[in-house]
Amino acid sequence: MSSAIPRDEHPRPQWVRPEWFCLNGPWQFEIDAGDSGLERGLRDRPLRDTITVPFCPESPLSGIGCADFLNAVWYRREVTVPDAWKGRRVLLHFQAVDYDATVWVNGVEVGRHRGGWTGFSCDLSGLAEGGQTATIVVRARDDHRESKPMGKQSRDYANQGCRYTRTTGIWQTVWMEAVPKHTWLLRPKITPDLGNRCFRLVLPVAGQRRGMTLQVTLRDGDGIIRTEQVSADRDFAPTVTVPIPEERVRLWEPERPHLYDMDVELRDSEGRLVDRAAAYAGLRSVTIDGKAVRINGRAIFQRLVLDQGFYPDGVMTAPTDAALRRDIELSMQAGFNGARLHQKVFEERFLYHADRMGYLCWGEFGDWGARRDGYGAAWIPQWLEALERDYSHPCLVGWCGLNETYRVFDDRIHNHDDVMRGMFLAARAADPTRPVLDVSGYSHRVPESDIYDSHDYEQDPAAFAAHHAGLGEDRPYLSRHANFSSIAYRGQPYFVSEFGGIWWNPKAAADEPSWGYGQRPKSVEEFHQRFEGLCRVLLDHPHMFGYCYTQLTDVHQEQNGIYGFDRSEKLDVARIRAAQQRPAAIEKADH
């Protein structure tokens, strides 16, 4: 891909075909303030402005930079499909469009999708084939008066509190891909089975036909390990099991994140190649043992940081692929071994880098945005799309669909109770290989939840320690919010999934609005002493399997990051790292 195209790297690196191209770059664009564009002919005429995709119109990098409320926006672009794709089926992929998207190609509607966190695809059969021109038109509706999962996007005109600049429309890569005309491979679910030293691939096939075979070849740096083949029509979604010889077993874990490469092929009854894609996977397990969460049988204390994935110039879209990787590097330099990917379904490229770098991640859903009892049916299918997309990434070690729901008990069962349980059951059904936390911080409602947690922003280490002293007797700390909204603790693994948030920005102007948790330290030395004391309490706690410090970077007015919003250093990062390097009590008990 040309370096002139922004974000031109493959957006789905765990399932790659050679025949694809990126549609990022200049698109025609127009704001449709009254959402009357269809009636006014915007679908059928050139648009007034130009935007740089994949950056949202609120962002400086888009070239639009309009942070006002955008009820609807329109995009238009003409694309010539490569001649080499003649005889192939053309798929048009959108990695993420916020919030309700409708797509027309050559005047024909080809797709609709609801939800800003996950992608969708449009089949262009009969409309655009190799050598032909496709006129793509996209309308994105994003009425912020609606109750919908917005994550940390502000409902007010300006940023305020812990809510930030909105994202409307296309905010991740748009691309095209060629697949076979009639029968092709769909993305597999890859499950590592550490106990049996193998991978299990569930391999659905579109346009399934008799007589075809599926073949999986497993490789590492030393070459081919094994090739397995099964009939493609013996099951609706055939399973291929690929065993690994003992001498070629290498685990994926934080210190040594080994990845195996896979070639997946579909062949016809004569053995001719029909379709092929490249994948990768890591061999690792996640298990629970009492209050410990084990990775490959080891109690690894999860030193997590809250990562909100916002950028000064791209809003929720990283300006470059290197910026995604750099955020992980900055976190690891500060002594963290993972992150809560907070109130946002991150770009899949982030998970790819986490896989390669051995970085533990908890997958979340950006559920904030419900009004009163406004949780609706849309939450669960959008969450299921995220679970399906990210299932095979070894860096992900847990799921949590909801955060701080503030839902109190009363004498009735409400919509939000059904959705909260539905989000939990969806994760359990979609992925039985990872622990699921019903909700982070407040309103624990599901007795079967694998994990229990709290949010505690107490700034005094002594008082902080007193809060958590009862965990050994199964009397965990519950914040004032959780006390009236959570079911009883049942002895699950427990962690403080938000703490710290120490307010510190020495470069902030005296009149600049900013905030953090607790009393602002008077000096950087006071900051470090507070950070060290809070971390020590949790690292030394015998019943704590991890923690999550708030947060990796400042985000606009919330200035409590280890780094500045521009990723600049504002603390002694070596000292932050040293404070976290002491062996945790739960790790020492494992030896």
Summary of the structure (lengths in Angstrom):
residues: 591
radius of gyration: 24.3
end to end distance: 49.5
largest distance: 75.5
contacts: 2016
relative contact order: 0.10
helix: 18%
strand: 32%
